[in-house]
Amino acid sequence: MYFTDRGIEELVERRGDERVSLEWLGDRLQSFIDSHPEFETAIDRLATWLARADDDD
């Protein structure tokens, strides 16, 4: 198990029943980057991956 798996598991446990908009997610990701600019590249890659998840490879 990767260390990040624990965070993902906590997210699902705490918020798994909630529905959120992509706008809300974008706002939360931007707030995270504002507080932790050293993770900007990783968050940008995640957001791009999520945005293109349905694209053909």
N, C-alpha and C positions, 0 to 999 in steps of 0.2 A: 504494500500500500504506500502510495506517495503521500508526503506530508499534506499536499493540497487536497487529497481525498477527504481528510478530516474536515476541512473547511466546507467542502461541497456537501458532505454528509450533514454537517450542522445546519447549513442553509436549507436543505431539504427537510430536516426535522423541524426547524423553527418556522419556516415559511412555505412548506410544501403544499399547504392547502390554499394559499393565497393566489390571487390572479393579479398580475401587474401589467402595465402597458410598457411598450418599448420606450416611450418617452420617459417614464419613471426610471427604467433601467439606465437609459442614457444620462439622466440627471444624476443618478447615484454613482455611475462610473466617472462622470466629470467631477463630482465632489471628491471622490477617492483620489483622482489624479491631482486635484488642487491641494489635497492634504499630503499626498505621497508622490511628488513629481518623478521620483526615481523609477516608478512603475509605469510611466507614460507609454513606453514602447510596448510592454506586455499588454496593457489595456487596449491600446490601439490595435494590436494584432488580434486580440480576442474579439473586439467589436467588428473588425473587418471580416473575421472568420464567421461570426454570427450573421452578419449582413449578407454574406455570400453562401450560406450553408446549402441553399437549394440550387446553386449554379452547377452546371455540368463540369466535371473535372477535365 
